[in-house]
Amino acid sequence: AFKHLMENKKVCINEGELIVGERGPKPKATPTYPEICCHSLRDLEILNTREKISFKVSEETIQKTKDVIIPFWKGRSIRDKIFSQVDKEWINAYEAGIFTEFMEQRAPGHTVGGKKIWNNGFLDFKEEIKESIENLDFYIDPEAFNKREELRAMDIAASALINFAERYAQEAKLLATNEFNPIRKKELEKIFEICSHIPARAPRTFWEALQHYWFIHLGVITEFNTWDSFNPGRLDQHLYPFYKKDLENRILTKEGAIELLQAFWVKFNNQPAPPKVGVTAEESNTYTDFCNINLGGLKEDGSDGVNELSYMLLDIIEEMRILQPSSNVQISIKTPDEFLKRALDIVKTGFGQPSIFNADAIVQELSRQGKSIVDARNGGASGCVESGAFGKEAYILTGYFNLVKILEITLHNGIDPRTGKHIGVESGDSTEFSDFIEFFNAFSKQIKHFVDIKIKGNQIIERIWAQNPTPFLSILIDYCIKNGKDYNDGGAKYNTSYIQIVGMGSITDCLSSIKYNVYDKKTISMVDLIKTLDKNFIGYDIIHQKLINKTPKYGNDNDYTDSITGQVFELVYNAINNRPNTRGGVHRINLLPTTVHIYFGRVTGATPDGREAYTPLSEGISPVQGMDINGPTAVIKSASKIDHLRTGGTLLNQKFTPHFFSDDNKINKLAHLIRSYFEMNGHHIQFNVVS
């Protein structure tokens, strides 16, 4: 199928471009991947008419979907298979908004290219595949036949990308023949030369390296809708040898490098993530592929990784100001202050990029998970904030987990008050608990119950995906060829399954409120609290204001609340961490919401922190909106009481006005704030600059 697509998809060289190749017949043409999830006609209507980031759907597409795609794929898609195989408990929890599932709408993602793709051509990979086939032992290895089939598929996929590039070479040659503008003619002739060399062979120049990667990127997003985060990773590290060599050989100028990087940036923005289906088509307006380019960080030997190209790429980010690719800087104790301040100069424009990561924390996180020190230093953040060993790891996000909804179910002894369904365990009548310890134990029972349901579902879903191989992607990730196993089936060196925990600020404030008001101060009875919440505070204004304004809140460096944050973290960590997946790896946690804290809020009633029903939860590990009243230093102190080093990533958003960035002195203070947070092992911080 991959070979067929690469042989038959339309070749598109856009006017004036220097980096060539599109996923579809033209820029921003977006496929729907019905083999993964089949869009309904209602989905297409929503996507065509929604206000933000609409996808224009032609009448021809609607008719073909109605007459051909839906009749064939309905019941056959991976999404349909998943919902037919998971049990009723999983369905009930999913529908209640206890958790979401990533892989029912997209392929396993969070794959980042390592250095092997920059140093090899696909003829090299074909030779490696050939050797792996020759080394199979059918006498002692019962998996030898399956491995040979997988390796043969990889070989076909490698040839398909080579042929795809050759089609572009011939198109460039044809266009050059008919081109009258001498400058453009020369560019097209160069594109012909480049596409005739790469990706069959390893890139030799800066321009070839960019085009080489781009063909690989198109191969990945053509094979399957990874949606999440295939990206070039440590771009300044990978490109710098090409850049330096070309400058020395005088075949590239700095101005020429900037122009090529600008062209490269545009290509990412031309590839919207395929739209979602069902309710998420309405609720999620995001459409990026979450391609997150890393700059800075550490080299393999532990020295500072910032180089001349790191600064040039920051200039590109500032000048281009486009949604994709997103970007981050990895900051270590060895990173020059100048580099951090240059990044903050861009942040102050309100663009939202780059986000800022703690390189030293990422190395410690990955090392604690059993990665080698070299793999850890070569790693970084992908997608939103998730850390991984680039080029070595299949780290799959399995879905978000709603802590606050589980608290609501705990208060009602296993019943979801929104639907009346009994979906939890009977953890006890909340009005009869004598102290906070008893209540927290009941909450713990519900957490463990829903974690078990989630992980059981993950195991089933991973096996379904293992039956849907990605041989092209498998070529790119270390050990898949050596193991003769697919990326989706545990072929990578490291194989991690993440569950994303949502609502740490909200759950802390909710539990703090219960402990403070019901058990410690005894100013509100549990009976009255539950009545108040069930009525969404209508008629209970005094209690409502007490919950909002006279209860300790997370984000203010208050040990009363922050100790509860630690309790919740330990509970969730122990329920999930190191539980085996089906790919030879384990489950781990990270703390991030993307935008799902809005959806989770819509399915969660009023809560003990004073939040009204069906309004958003807190995001990431940030405090509840408006509840941090002691300034940003207090926020980072509260956030640092979470053990970031035992996660696969945490997200801390801070909203500042432009005043905080108004002069060099204030930027220096922000740089010190970041350094202080990172000294406390904070994983990530991002600033939204709003007036």
C-alpha positions as CSV (number, residue, x, y, z in Angstrom):
1,A,0.0,0.0,0.0
2,F,2.8,2.4,0.9
3,K,4.6,1.6,-2.4
4,H,1.4,2.2,-4.3
5,L,0.8,5.6,-2.7
6,M,4.4,6.8,-3.3
7,E,4.2,5.7,-6.9
8,N,0.9,7.3,-7.6
9,K,0.4,10.4,-5.5
10,K,0.7,13.6,-7.5
11,V,4.2,15.2,-7.6
12,C,3.9,18.9,-6.7
13,I,6.7,21.4,-7.0
14,N,5.4,24.8,-5.9
15,E,6.4,28.1,-7.5
16,G,9.8,29.3,-6.3
17,E,10.2,26.7,-3.5
18,L,13.6,25.3,-2.6
19,I,12.5,22.3,-0.5
20,V,10.0,20.1,-2.4
21,G,7.4,17.6,-1.6
22,E,3.8,17.6,-0.3
23,R,1.7,14.9,1.4
24,G,-1.2,15.6,-0.9
25,P,-1.6,17.1,-4.4
26,K,-1.0,20.6,-3.1
27,P,0.0,22.5,0.0
28,K,-2.4,22.0,3.0
29,A,-4.3,19.1,1.2
30,T,-5.2,16.9,4.1
31,P,-6.0,13.1,3.9
32,T,-8.4,11.5,6.3
33,Y,-7.0,8.0,6.8
34,P,-10.3,6.0,6.9
35,E,-8.4,2.8,7.7
36,I,-7.7,4.4,11.1
37,C,-11.0,6.3,11.7
38,C,-13.7,6.7,9.2
39,H,-15.3,10.2,9.2
40,S,-19.1,10.5,9.1
41,L,-20.8,12.9,6.8
42,R,-21.6,14.9,10.0
43,D,-17.9,15.1,10.7
44,L,-17.2,16.5,7.3
45,E,-20.0,19.1,7.8
46,I,-18.5,20.2,11.1
47,L,-15.0,20.4,9.7
48,N,-16.2,22.4,6.7
49,T,-18.2,25.0,8.7
50,R,-16.6,25.3,12.2
51,E,-15.3,28.8,12.9
52,K,-11.7,28.0,13.9
53,I,-9.3,26.1,11.6
54,S,-11.9,24.7,9.2
55,F,-11.1,22.1,6.6
56,K,-12.8,22.8,3.3
57,V,-14.5,19.7,2.0
58,S,-15.6,19.5,-1.7
59,E,-18.9,18.1,-2.9
60,E,-16.8,15.4,-4.7
61,T,-15.2,14.4,-1.4
62,I,-18.6,14.3,0.4
63,Q,-20.0,12.1,-2.4
64,K,-17.1,9.7,-2.5
65,T,-17.2,9.4,1.3
66,K,-20.9,8.6,1.2
67,D,-20.7,6.2,-1.8
68,V,-17.3,4.5,-1.4
69,I,-15.4,5.2,1.8
70,I,-18.1,4.8,4.5
71,P,-19.6,1.6,3.0
72,F,-16.2,-0.1,2.8
73,W,-14.5,1.2,6.0
74,K,-17.4,1.2,8.4
75,G,-16.7,-1.6,10.8
76,R,-13.3,-2.3,9.3
77,S,-11.3,0.8,10.6
78,I,-8.9,0.4,13.5
79,R,-11.2,2.7,15.6
80,D,-14.1,0.4,15.0
81,K,-12.0,-2.6,15.9
82,I,-10.9,-1.0,19.1
83,F,-14.5,-0.2,20.2
84,S,-15.6,-3.7,19.4
85,Q,-12.8,-5.3,21.5
86,V,-12.6,-3.2,24.7
87,D,-15.0,-4.1,27.4
88,K,-18.1,-2.4,28.8
89,E,-16.2,-0.9,31.8
90,W,-13.8,0.8,29.4
91,I,-16.6,2.1,27.2
92,N,-18.4,3.5,30.3
93,A,-15.3,5.2,31.6
94,Y,-14.5,6.6,28.2
95,E,-18.0,8.0,27.7
96,A,-18.0,9.5,31.2
97,G,-14.8,11.5,30.4
98,I,-12.6,9.5,32.9
99,F,-10.1,9.2,30.1
100,T,-9.5,9.7,26.4
101,E,-7.9,7.4,24.0
102,F,-5.3,8.7,21.5
103,M,-4.9,5.6,19.4
104,E,-8.6,5.3,18.4
105,Q,-8.1,8.2,16.0
106,R,-4.4,8.2,15.1
107,A,-1.4,5.9,14.8
108,P,1.1,5.6,17.6
109,G,3.2,8.7,17.4
110,H,5.9,10.6,19.4
111,T,8.7,9.3,17.2
112,V,11.6,11.6,16.7
113,G,14.4,11.2,14.2
114,G,17.9,10.4,15.6
115,K,21.2,10.9,14.0
116,K,21.1,7.7,11.9
117,I,18.7,9.3,9.4
118,W,21.0,12.2,8.8
119,N,24.1,10.0,8.3
120,N,22.7,7.2,6.0
121,G,20.8,6.9,2.8
122,F,18.1,4.4,2.1
123,L,20.4,2.2,0.1
124,D,22.4,1.8,3.3
125,F,19.1,0.8,5.1
126,K,18.4,-1.7,2.4
127,E,21.8,-3.3,2.9
128,E,21.2,-3.4,6.7
129,I,17.8,-5.0,6.0
130,K,19.4,-7.6,3.7
131,E,22.0,-8.5,6.4
132,S,19.2,-8.9,9.0
133,I,17.3,-11.2,6.7
134,E,20.5,-13.3,6.1
135,N,21.1,-13.6,9.8
136,L,17.6,-15.1,10.6
137,D,17.8,-18.6,12.0
138,F,14.6,-20.5,11.1
139,Y,15.8,-23.5,13.2
140,I,15.8,-21.9,16.6
141,D,13.8,-18.7,16.2
142,P,10.0,-19.4,16.0
143,E,9.5,-15.7,15.0
144,A,11.9,-16.0,12.0
145,F,9.2,-16.1,9.4
146,N,7.3,-13.1,10.8
147,K,10.6,-11.2,11.1
148,R,11.4,-11.9,7.4
149,E,8.0,-10.7,6.3
150,E,8.5,-7.5,8.3
151,L,12.0,-7.0,6.9
152,R,10.8,-7.6,3.4
153,A,8.1,-4.9,3.9
154,M,10.8,-2.5,5.2
155,D,12.8,-3.2,2.0
156,I,9.8,-2.4,-0.2
157,A,9.2,0.8,1.8
158,A,12.8,1.9,1.4
159,S,12.6,1.4,-2.3
160,A,9.3,3.3,-2.4
161,L,10.8,6.4,-0.9
162,I,13.8,6.3,-3.3
163,N,11.5,6.1,-6.2
164,F,9.3,8.9,-4.8
165,A,12.3,11.2,-4.7
166,E,13.3,10.2,-8.3
167,R,9.8,11.2,-9.4
168,Y,10.5,14.7,-7.9
169,A,13.9,14.7,-9.6
170,Q,12.3,14.1,-13.0
171,E,9.6,16.7,-12.4
172,A,12.3,19.3,-11.5
173,K,14.3,18.4,-14.6
174,L,11.1,18.8,-16.7
175,L,10.3,22.2,-15.1
176,A,13.9,23.3,-15.6
177,T,13.8,22.5,-19.3
178,N,10.7,24.8,-19.7
179,E,11.9,27.6,-17.3
180,F,12.9,30.9,-18.9
181,N,14.0,32.7,-15.7
182,P,17.7,31.9,-15.3
183,I,17.7,32.0,-11.5
184,R,14.7,29.7,-11.2
185,K,16.1,27.4,-13.9
186,K,19.3,27.0,-11.9
187,E,17.4,26.3,-8.7
188,L,15.3,23.6,-10.5
189,E,18.5,22.0,-11.9
190,K,19.9,21.9,-8.3
191,I,16.7,20.3,-7.0
192,F,17.1,17.7,-9.8
193,E,20.6,17.0,-8.7
194,I,19.7,16.8,-5.0
195,C,16.7,14.5,-5.5
196,S,18.8,12.2,-7.7
197,H,21.2,11.8,-4.8
198,I,19.1,11.7,-1.7
199,P,17.4,9.9,0.0
200,A,19.0,6.9,-1.7
201,R,22.3,8.1,-0.4
202,A,23.4,10.0,2.6
203,P,23.2,13.8,2.3
204,R,26.5,15.6,1.6
205,T,25.4,19.2,1.9
206,F,23.2,21.5,4.1
207,W,20.6,21.7,1.3
208,E,20.7,17.9,0.7
209,A,20.3,17.3,4.5
210,L,17.1,19.4,4.6
211,Q,15.6,17.8,1.5
212,H,16.6,14.3,2.7
213,Y,14.8,14.8,6.0
214,W,11.8,16.3,4.3
215,F,11.3,13.2,2.1
216,I,11.6,11.0,5.2
217,H,9.0,13.2,7.0
218,L,6.6,12.8,4.1
219,G,7.1,9.1,4.1
220,V,6.1,8.8,7.8
221,I,3.0,11.0,7.5
222,T,1.9,9.2,4.3
223,E,2.2,5.7,5.7
224,F,0.0,6.4,8.7
225,N,-1.6,9.3,10.5
226,T,0.9,9.6,13.3
227,W,-0.6,13.0,14.2
228,D,1.8,13.2,17.1
229,S,5.2,14.4,16.7
230,F,7.4,12.9,14.1
231,N,10.1,15.6,13.8
232,P,13.8,16.1,13.2
233,G,14.6,16.5,16.9
234,R,17.9,18.2,17.7
235,L,18.0,20.1,14.5
236,D,20.9,22.4,15.4
237,Q,23.0,19.4,16.3
238,H,22.2,17.4,13.2
239,L,22.6,20.2,10.7
240,Y,25.6,21.9,12.2
241,P,28.2,19.6,10.6
242,F,26.7,20.2,7.2
243,Y,26.5,23.9,7.7
244,K,30.1,24.2,9.0
245,K,31.5,22.1,6.1
246,D,29.5,24.0,3.5
247,L,30.7,27.4,4.8
248,E,34.3,26.1,4.9
249,N,34.0,24.8,1.3
250,R,32.3,28.1,0.3
251,I,29.3,26.4,-1.3
252,L,26.9,28.0,1.2
253,T,26.6,31.5,2.7
254,K,24.8,32.4,6.0
255,E,22.2,34.2,3.9
256,G,21.7,31.1,1.8
257,A,21.3,28.9,4.9
258,I,18.7,31.3,6.2
259,E,16.7,31.1,3.0
260,L,16.8,27.3,3.0
261,L,15.7,27.1,6.6
262,Q,12.8,29.5,5.9
263,A,11.8,27.2,3.0
264,F,12.1,24.2,5.3
265,W,9.8,25.9,7.9
266,V,7.1,26.6,5.4
267,K,7.0,22.9,4.5
268,F,5.9,21.9,8.0
269,N,3.2,24.5,8.0
270,N,1.9,23.1,4.7
271,Q,1.0,19.7,6.4
272,P,-2.0,20.1,8.7
273,A,-2.7,17.2,11.0
274,P,-5.6,15.1,9.7
275,P,-8.8,16.2,11.4
276,K,-10.4,14.2,14.2
277,V,-13.8,12.5,14.2
278,G,-16.9,12.5,16.4
279,V,-17.2,14.9,19.3
280,T,-13.5,15.8,19.1
281,A,-14.1,17.3,15.6
282,E,-16.2,19.9,17.4
283,E,-14.1,20.3,20.5
284,S,-10.6,20.3,19.2
285,N,-9.6,23.1,16.9
286,T,-5.9,22.2,17.0
287,Y,-4.6,20.9,13.7
288,T,-0.9,20.8,14.0
289,D,1.3,17.8,13.8
290,F,3.0,18.9,17.1
291,C,6.3,18.8,15.4
292,N,8.6,20.2,18.1
293,I,12.1,21.2,17.1
294,N,14.7,21.1,19.9
295,L,17.6,23.6,20.1
296,G,20.5,23.8,22.5
297,G,20.8,21.1,25.2
298,L,23.8,18.9,25.7
299,K,26.1,17.0,23.4
300,E,26.8,13.3,23.8
301,D,29.9,14.0,25.9
302,G,27.9,16.2,28.3
303,S,29.2,19.5,27.0
304,D,27.1,22.5,26.0
305,G,25.3,21.9,22.6
306,V,24.6,25.5,21.7
307,N,26.3,26.5,18.4
308,E,26.0,29.2,15.7
309,L,23.2,27.4,14.1
310,S,21.2,27.4,17.3
311,Y,21.1,31.2,17.2
312,M,20.3,31.2,13.5
313,L,17.3,28.9,14.1
314,L,16.0,31.2,16.8
315,D,16.2,34.0,14.2
316,I,14.1,31.8,11.9
317,I,11.5,31.1,14.6
318,E,11.2,34.8,15.3
319,E,10.9,35.9,11.7
320,M,8.6,33.1,10.4
321,R,6.1,33.2,13.3
322,I,4.1,30.3,11.9
323,L,2.2,27.6,13.8
324,Q,4.3,24.7,12.7
325,P,6.9,23.6,13.4
326,S,6.8,24.5,17.1
327,S,10.1,24.9,18.9
328,N,11.8,24.7,22.2
329,V,15.1,25.5,23.7
330,Q,16.8,23.0,26.0
331,I,18.5,24.9,28.9
332,S,21.2,23.2,31.0
333,I,23.5,24.6,33.7
334,K,26.1,24.8,30.9
335,T,23.9,26.8,28.5
336,P,25.1,30.4,28.0
337,D,22.8,33.0,29.5
338,E,22.9,34.8,26.1
339,F,21.1,31.9,24.5
340,L,18.3,31.8,27.1
341,K,17.9,35.6,26.9
342,R,17.7,35.4,23.1
343,A,14.9,32.9,23.4
344,L,13.1,35.2,25.9
345,D,13.4,38.0,23.4
346,I,11.2,35.9,21.1
347,V,8.9,34.8,23.8
348,K,8.1,38.5,24.7
349,T,6.5,39.0,21.3
350,G,3.6,36.9,22.4
351,F,4.1,34.3,19.7
352,G,4.1,31.4,22.2
353,Q,7.5,30.0,21.0
354,P,9.9,28.8,22.0
355,S,9.0,26.8,25.1
356,I,11.7,26.2,27.6
357,F,12.9,22.9,28.8
358,N,15.4,21.7,31.5
359,A,18.0,19.7,29.6
360,D,19.5,18.4,32.9
361,A,16.1,17.2,34.2
362,I,15.4,15.4,30.9
363,V,18.7,13.6,31.0
364,Q,17.9,12.5,34.6
365,E,14.4,11.5,33.7
366,L,15.5,9.3,30.8
367,S,18.4,7.9,32.8
368,R,16.1,6.9,35.7
369,Q,14.0,5.0,33.1
370,G,17.0,2.9,32.1
371,K,18.2,4.8,29.0
372,S,22.0,5.0,28.5
373,I,23.6,8.4,29.3
374,V,24.3,8.9,25.6
375,D,20.7,8.2,24.5
376,A,19.5,10.5,27.3
377,R,21.7,13.4,26.2
378,N,20.6,12.9,22.6
379,G,17.0,13.0,23.7
380,G,14.7,15.9,24.4
381,A,11.0,16.9,24.2
382,S,8.5,16.1,21.5
383,G,4.9,16.8,20.9
384,C,3.9,19.0,23.8
385,V,6.4,18.3,26.7
386,E,7.0,14.6,26.5
387,S,10.6,13.5,26.9
388,G,12.2,10.6,25.0
389,A,15.3,9.0,23.6
390,F,15.4,10.4,20.0
391,G,15.8,7.8,17.3
392,K,15.7,5.0,19.8
393,E,12.3,5.0,21.4
394,A,8.7,4.4,20.6
395,Y,7.0,6.4,23.4
396,I,3.3,6.3,22.8
397,L,0.8,8.6,24.5
398,T,-2.3,6.5,25.2
399,G,-4.7,9.2,26.4
400,Y,-5.6,11.7,29.1
401,F,-6.8,10.8,32.6
402,N,-9.3,13.0,34.4
403,L,-8.5,13.1,38.2
404,V,-11.2,15.6,39.0
405,K,-14.0,13.5,37.4
406,I,-12.8,10.6,39.6
407,L,-13.1,12.8,42.7
408,E,-16.7,13.6,41.7
409,I,-17.4,9.8,41.4
410,T,-15.7,9.2,44.8
411,L,-18.1,11.8,46.4
412,H,-21.0,9.7,45.0
413,N,-19.7,6.3,45.9
414,G,-18.9,5.1,42.4
415,I,-21.8,6.8,40.6
416,D,-21.4,9.4,37.9
417,P,-23.9,12.1,38.9
418,R,-24.1,13.5,35.4
419,T,-25.5,10.2,34.0
420,G,-26.6,8.3,37.1
421,K,-24.4,5.3,35.9
422,H,-22.5,3.2,38.4
423,I,-19.1,3.2,36.8
424,G,-16.8,3.2,39.8
425,V,-16.3,0.9,42.7
426,E,-18.2,1.3,45.9
427,S,-15.7,3.1,47.9
428,G,-17.9,4.1,50.8
429,D,-20.5,6.8,51.7
430,S,-18.6,10.1,51.7
431,T,-20.8,11.5,54.4
432,E,-19.7,8.8,56.8
433,F,-16.0,9.1,56.6
434,S,-14.5,10.3,59.9
435,D,-11.4,12.0,58.6
436,F,-9.5,13.0,55.5
437,I,-7.4,9.9,55.5
438,E,-10.6,7.7,55.1
439,F,-11.8,10.0,52.3
440,F,-8.4,9.9,50.5
441,N,-8.4,6.1,50.8
442,A,-11.7,6.0,49.0
443,F,-10.4,8.3,46.3
444,S,-7.4,6.0,46.0
445,K,-9.6,3.0,45.4
446,Q,-11.4,4.8,42.5
447,I,-8.1,6.0,41.0
448,K,-6.7,2.4,41.0
449,H,-10.0,1.1,39.6
450,F,-9.9,3.4,36.6
451,V,-6.2,3.0,36.1
452,D,-6.8,-0.7,35.8
453,I,-9.5,-0.2,33.2
454,K,-7.3,2.2,31.3
455,I,-4.3,-0.1,31.2
456,K,-6.4,-3.2,30.3
457,G,-7.7,-1.2,27.4
458,N,-4.2,0.0,26.4
459,Q,-3.1,-3.7,26.2
460,I,-5.9,-4.5,23.8
461,I,-5.3,-1.4,21.7
462,E,-1.6,-2.0,21.4
463,R,-2.2,-5.5,20.1
464,I,-4.6,-4.2,17.5
465,W,-2.0,-1.7,16.4
466,A,0.6,-4.5,16.3
467,Q,-1.5,-6.1,13.5
468,N,-1.2,-2.8,11.5
469,P,2.5,-2.5,10.9
470,T,4.5,0.6,9.8
471,P,7.5,-0.8,8.0
472,F,8.6,2.6,6.7
473,L,8.7,4.2,10.1
474,S,10.4,1.1,11.5
475,I,13.3,1.6,9.2
476,L,14.1,4.9,10.9
477,I,14.1,3.8,14.6
478,D,17.1,2.0,16.0
479,Y,16.8,-1.8,16.7
480,C,13.6,-2.3,14.5
481,I,15.8,-3.6,11.6
482,K,18.1,-5.5,14.0
483,N,15.1,-7.1,15.8
484,G,13.1,-7.7,12.7
485,K,10.1,-6.2,14.5
486,D,7.8,-3.4,13.7
487,Y,7.7,-0.1,15.5
488,N,4.1,-0.9,16.6
489,D,5.2,-4.3,17.9
490,G,8.1,-3.5,20.2
491,G,10.8,-3.3,17.6
492,A,12.5,-0.1,19.1
493,K,15.3,-0.1,21.6
494,Y,12.9,1.5,24.2
495,N,9.1,1.1,24.2
496,T,7.1,3.3,26.6
497,S,3.4,3.8,27.1
498,Y,2.4,7.1,28.7
499,I,-0.8,8.1,30.5
500,Q,-1.3,11.8,30.7
501,I,-2.6,13.1,34.0
502,V,-4.8,16.1,33.8
503,G,-6.0,18.6,36.5
504,M,-3.3,18.6,39.1
505,G,-4.1,22.1,40.2
506,S,-7.8,21.5,40.3
507,I,-7.5,18.2,42.2
508,T,-5.2,19.7,44.7
509,D,-7.5,22.6,45.4
510,C,-10.5,20.2,45.6
511,L,-8.9,17.9,48.1
512,S,-7.5,20.8,50.0
513,S,-11.0,22.2,50.3
514,I,-12.4,19.0,51.6
515,K,-9.6,18.5,54.1
516,Y,-9.7,22.1,55.3
517,N,-13.4,22.8,55.4
518,V,-14.9,19.5,56.2
519,Y,-12.4,17.7,58.4
520,D,-9.9,20.3,59.8
521,K,-12.0,23.4,60.4
522,K,-15.4,21.6,60.2
523,T,-17.0,24.7,58.8
524,I,-18.9,22.8,56.1
525,S,-20.4,19.3,56.5
526,M,-19.9,16.7,53.8
527,V,-23.6,16.5,53.4
528,D,-23.9,20.2,52.8
529,L,-20.9,20.2,50.5
530,I,-22.4,17.5,48.2
531,K,-25.7,19.2,48.2
532,T,-24.0,22.5,47.2
533,L,-22.1,20.8,44.4
534,D,-25.2,18.9,43.1
535,K,-27.0,22.3,42.8
536,N,-24.0,23.9,41.1
537,F,-23.9,26.4,44.0
538,I,-27.3,27.8,43.2
539,G,-28.8,29.0,46.6
540,Y,-25.4,28.3,48.3
541,D,-23.6,31.6,47.7
542,I,-22.0,31.7,51.2
543,I,-20.5,28.2,50.9
544,H,-19.4,29.0,47.3
545,Q,-17.5,32.1,48.3
546,K,-15.9,30.2,51.2
547,L,-14.7,27.5,48.8
548,I,-13.2,30.1,46.4
549,N,-11.8,32.8,48.7
550,K,-11.2,31.3,52.2
551,T,-9.6,27.9,51.3
552,P,-5.9,27.3,50.7
553,K,-5.0,27.0,47.0
554,Y,-2.1,25.4,45.1
555,G,0.4,27.7,43.5
556,N,1.1,29.9,46.5
557,D,4.0,28.0,48.1
558,N,1.7,26.8,50.8
559,D,2.7,23.4,52.3
560,Y,-0.9,22.7,53.3
561,T,-2.0,22.4,49.7
562,D,1.4,21.4,48.2
563,S,1.6,18.4,50.4
564,I,-1.7,17.2,48.9
565,T,-0.2,17.7,45.4
566,G,2.6,15.3,46.5
567,Q,0.1,12.8,47.9
568,V,-1.9,12.8,44.6
569,F,1.3,12.5,42.6
570,E,2.5,9.5,44.6
571,L,-0.9,7.8,44.3
572,V,-1.1,8.1,40.6
573,Y,2.6,7.4,40.1
574,N,2.3,4.1,42.1
575,A,-0.8,3.1,40.3
576,I,0.7,3.4,36.8
577,N,4.5,3.4,36.8
578,N,6.3,0.3,35.6
579,R,3.2,-1.6,34.8
580,P,4.1,-3.7,31.7
581,N,2.8,-2.9,28.3
582,T,2.6,-5.4,25.4
583,R,5.7,-4.2,23.6
584,G,8.4,-5.2,26.0
585,G,8.2,-1.8,27.9
586,V,6.3,-0.3,30.7
587,H,3.7,2.4,31.5
588,R,4.8,5.8,32.8
589,I,3.1,9.1,33.6
590,N,3.4,12.6,32.4
591,L,1.4,15.7,33.5
592,L,-0.1,17.7,30.6
593,P,-3.5,18.4,29.1
594,T,-2.8,20.0,25.7
595,T,-6.4,21.4,25.5
596,V,-8.3,18.5,27.0
597,H,-8.7,20.2,30.3
598,I,-11.5,22.1,28.6
599,Y,-13.3,18.9,27.4
600,F,-12.8,17.2,30.8
601,G,-14.3,20.3,32.4
602,R,-17.4,19.9,30.2
603,V,-18.1,16.4,31.6
604,T,-17.4,17.3,35.2
605,G,-19.9,18.9,37.6
606,A,-19.2,21.5,40.2
607,T,-16.2,20.8,42.4
608,P,-15.1,21.5,46.0
609,D,-12.7,24.2,45.0
610,G,-15.6,26.4,44.0
611,R,-15.3,25.7,40.2
612,E,-18.8,25.8,38.6
613,A,-20.1,22.8,36.6
614,Y,-18.8,22.1,33.1
615,T,-16.1,24.8,33.2
616,P,-12.5,24.1,32.4
617,L,-10.1,22.4,34.8
618,S,-6.6,23.6,35.5
619,E,-4.0,23.0,32.8
620,G,-0.9,21.0,33.2
621,I,0.7,21.6,36.6
622,S,-0.3,25.2,36.6
623,P,-2.5,26.6,39.4
624,V,-6.3,26.9,38.9
625,Q,-6.8,30.1,36.8
626,G,-6.7,33.1,39.1
627,M,-5.9,31.2,42.3
628,D,-2.1,32.0,42.4
629,I,-1.9,35.3,44.3
630,N,1.6,35.3,45.6
631,G,3.5,35.7,42.3
632,P,5.5,33.6,39.9
633,T,8.2,32.6,42.5
634,A,5.5,31.0,44.7
635,V,4.1,29.2,41.6
636,I,7.4,27.6,40.7
637,K,8.0,26.6,44.4
638,S,4.7,24.8,44.5
639,A,5.3,23.2,41.1
640,S,8.7,22.0,42.1
641,K,7.2,19.9,44.9
642,I,6.1,17.5,42.2
643,D,8.9,15.0,41.5
644,H,9.4,15.9,37.8
645,L,12.3,13.4,37.5
646,R,9.9,10.5,37.9
647,T,7.7,11.7,35.0
648,G,8.0,11.7,31.3
649,G,7.2,15.4,31.2
650,T,5.3,18.2,33.0
651,L,3.7,21.3,31.6
652,L,3.8,24.7,33.4
653,N,2.2,27.6,31.7
654,Q,2.7,31.1,33.1
655,K,0.7,34.1,31.8
656,F,2.6,37.4,31.9
657,T,1.9,40.9,30.6
658,P,4.4,42.5,28.2
659,H,5.5,44.7,31.1
660,F,7.5,41.7,32.5
661,F,9.6,41.7,29.3
662,S,9.9,45.5,28.9
663,D,13.6,45.9,29.4
664,D,16.8,44.0,29.8
665,N,16.7,44.0,33.6
666,K,13.3,42.4,33.6
667,I,14.3,39.8,31.1
668,N,17.3,39.0,33.3
669,K,14.9,38.5,36.2
670,L,12.9,36.1,34.2
671,A,16.0,34.2,33.2
672,H,16.9,33.9,36.9
673,L,13.3,32.7,37.6
674,I,13.7,29.9,35.0
675,R,17.2,29.0,36.3
676,S,15.8,28.8,39.8
677,Y,12.9,26.5,38.7
678,F,15.3,24.3,36.8
679,E,17.6,24.1,39.9
680,M,14.6,22.6,41.6
681,N,14.3,20.0,38.8
682,G,11.4,21.6,37.0
683,H,10.9,20.1,33.6
684,H,9.3,22.8,31.5
685,I,8.0,26.3,31.6
686,Q,6.2,28.3,28.9
687,F,5.1,32.0,28.9
688,N,2.0,33.3,27.3
689,V,2.5,37.0,26.9
690,V,-0.9,38.7,26.9
691,S,-1.9,42.3,27.5
